[in-house]
Amino acid sequence: MSCRVAKDIMYPRVSLYAKEKGEELIKKLMSPYPGLPVVNENDEVIGIVSEYDILNALKEGRTIHEFSAESIMSCGHAEHGVCSTPVTVAPNTAIEDIADLMYASNVTLLPVIENKKLVGIITRKSIINAMAERGFWPEHEFQKRV
């Protein structure tokens, strides 16, 4: 496939603060992203809040005034909700590896971190958009296979 990496397709740093309350959180999630990373006071990623997490809070009967980013975030691992090592990628992670990780973890976005700090985010849409760009697929990929 491509030799492109995370920093080539990531969106600029956008996030939620851990203590951010429901109303502000919802406003930020009205962005084109399916979720946002949650950061602590040092801009280190501690989790992710996705649209699914919002729907889950609603299903639990919580109102917009009863949750914060840290109370509904997940870590991106399929087997549990929150842990000390959320799923992230480095700026030089290959797009193919990012796609594999997204598929295996069933996440819609991945925070891109460098030196423990959030530097950007990658969504499924960023990968699809990159695939549509000329030059993503090496020319030999188009040769007819017999």
VEXKEBA-460886 format. One record per residue (C-alpha): residue number from 1; x, y, z; residue in three letters. Coordinates in steps of 0.2 Angstrom, whole numbers. Example, Ala and Ser with C-alpha at 12.3 -4.5 7.8 and 13.67 -1.06 7.14 Angstrom:
NODE    n     c1     c2     c3  res
NODE    1     62    -22     39  ALA
NODE    2     68     -5     36  SER
This chain:
NODE    n     c1     c2     c3  res
NODE    1      0      0      0  MET
NODE    2      6     17      4  SER
NODE    3     21     23     13  CYS
NODE    4     12     37     22  ARG
NODE    5     11     39     41  VAL
NODE    6      0     46     54  ALA
NODE    7      8     64     53  LYS
NODE    8      4     64     35  ASP
NODE    9    -15     62     37  ILE
NODE   10    -19     67     55  MET
NODE   11    -30     81     60  TYR
NODE   12    -24     95     71  PRO
NODE   13    -24     93     90  ARG
NODE   14    -42     94     96  VAL
NODE   15    -47     87    113  SER
NODE   16    -58     87    128  LEU
NODE   17    -51     90    146  TYR
NODE   18    -55     77    159  ALA
NODE   19    -66     88    170  LYS
NODE   20    -75     95    155  GLU
NODE   21    -94     94    159  LYS
NODE   22   -108     87    148  GLY
NODE   23   -114    103    140  GLU
NODE   24    -97    109    134  GLU
NODE   25    -92     91    129  LEU
NODE   26   -107     90    118  ILE
NODE   27   -104    106    109  LYS
NODE   28    -86    100    105  LYS
NODE   29    -93     84     99  LEU
NODE   30   -103     93     86  MET
NODE   31    -87     94     76  SER
NODE   32    -85     83     61  PRO
NODE   33    -75     70     72  TYR
NODE   34    -84     54     79  PRO
NODE   35    -76     57     96  GLY
NODE   36    -62     66    104  LEU
NODE   37    -47     62    115  PRO
NODE   38    -48     66    133  VAL
NODE   39    -32     74    141  VAL
NODE   40    -26     78    158  ASN
NODE   41    -19     95    164  GLU
NODE   42     -2     90    155  ASN
NODE   43    -11     87    138  ASP
NODE   44     -7     68    140  GLU
NODE   45    -21     57    133  VAL
NODE   46    -30     48    146  ILE
NODE   47    -45     41    136  GLY
NODE   48    -57     44    122  ILE
NODE   49    -75     50    122  VAL
NODE   50    -85     44    107  SER
NODE   51   -102     47    101  GLU
NODE   52   -106     29    107  TYR
NODE   53   -100     35    125  ASP
NODE   54   -113     49    124  ILE
NODE   55   -127     37    119  LEU
NODE   56   -122     25    132  ASN
NODE   57   -123     39    146  ALA
NODE   58   -140     43    139  LEU
NODE   59   -145     25    139  LYS
NODE   60   -140     24    158  GLU
NODE   61   -152     39    161  GLY
NODE   62   -139     52    164  ARG
NODE   63   -143     70    159  THR
NODE   64   -131     82    151  ILE
NODE   65   -127     89    168  HIS
NODE   66   -123     73    176  GLU
NODE   67   -107     68    167  PHE
NODE   68    -90     74    163  SER
NODE   69    -77     68    150  ALA
NODE   70    -68     57    162  GLU
NODE   71    -84     49    169  SER
NODE   72    -89     42    152  ILE
NODE   73    -72     40    143  MET
NODE   74    -65     24    137  SER
NODE   75    -48     18    133  CYS
NODE   76    -50     11    116  GLY
NODE   77    -47     -7    121  HIS
NODE   78    -61    -19    117  ALA
NODE   79    -60    -29    133  GLU
NODE   80    -62    -15    145  HIS
NODE   81    -68      3    148  GLY
NODE   82    -54     13    156  VAL
NODE   83    -36      9    159  CYS
NODE   84    -19     18    161  SER
NODE   85    -14     15    143  THR
NODE   86    -27     21    131  PRO
NODE   87    -24     16    113  VAL
NODE   88    -14     29    103  THR
NODE   89     -2     30     89  VAL
NODE   90     15     39     86  ALA
NODE   91     17     52     72  PRO
NODE   92     27     39     62  ASN
NODE   93     15     25     63  THR
NODE   94     11     18     45  ALA
NODE   95     -7     20     39  ILE
NODE   96     -8      1     36  GLU
NODE   97     -4     -2     55  ASP
NODE   98    -16     12     60  ILE
NODE   99    -30      3     50  ALA
NODE  100    -26    -13     58  ASP
NODE  101    -27     -6     75  LEU
NODE  102    -43      3     72  MET
NODE  103    -51    -13     65  TYR
NODE  104    -44    -24     79  ALA
NODE  105    -49    -11     93  SER
NODE  106    -66     -6     84  ASN
NODE  107    -62     12     87  VAL
NODE  108    -67     27     76  THR
NODE  109    -52     38     80  LEU
NODE  110    -35     36     87  LEU
NODE  111    -25     50     96  PRO
NODE  112     -8     54     89  VAL
NODE  113      5     57    103  ILE
NODE  114     23     62    104  GLU
NODE  115     33     63    120  ASN
NODE  116     17     58    129  LYS
NODE  117      8     74    122  LYS
NODE  118     -7     74    110  LEU
NODE  119     -2     81     93  VAL
NODE  120    -17     76     83  GLY
NODE  121    -30     63     79  ILE
NODE  122    -34     51     65  ILE
NODE  123    -51     45     61  THR
NODE  124    -57     31     50  ARG
NODE  125    -62     45     38  LYS
NODE  126    -44     52     37  SER
NODE  127    -38     35     31  ILE
NODE  128    -52     34     18  ILE
NODE  129    -48     52     12  ASN
NODE  130    -30     48     11  ALA
NODE  131    -34     32      0  MET
NODE  132    -43     43    -12  ALA
NODE  133    -28     54    -15  GLU
NODE  134    -18     52    -30  ARG
NODE  135     -2     43    -26  GLY
NODE  136     -8     34    -11  PHE
NODE  137     -7     17    -20  TRP
NODE  138      9     13    -29  PRO
NODE  139      8     11    -48  GLU
NODE  140     12     -7    -47  HIS
NODE  141     -4    -11    -36  GLU
NODE  142    -14     -7    -52  PHE
NODE  143     -6    -19    -63  GLN
NODE  144    -18    -33    -69  LYS
NODE  145    -16    -49    -59  ARG
NODE  146    -17    -65    -69  VAL
